[in-house]
Amino acid sequence: MGFVCRARGPGYVTAQDIILPPYVEIVDNTQHIASLTEPIELVIGLQIEKNRGYLIKAPNTFQERSYPIDPVFMPVRNANHSILSYENGNKEIQG
């Protein structure tokens, strides 16, 4: 799937600037993409693919003026932790 992010500076570019079809949802529209300090137009083409695991593409398959990046998206919705004390001989150990 190909999408476009288009913004004009100066200003911040966020995920809400990505033009999407109605069947695609951005989880966090406030996600920062870039900061434009000059009155220029920024156009970013996004190619999104569905897959599993980590995929590395050969460098010779990239188009001219393209800069491939690999996103890492691992949202943590909830985390639990606990600290337990236990004794090992005469020492109390935190772990």
Secondary structure, DSSP 8 states (H G I E B T S, - for coil): -EEEEEEESSEEEEGGGEE--TT---S-TT-EEEEE-SS-EEEEEEE----SS-----GGGS-TT-------------------EEEETTEEEE-
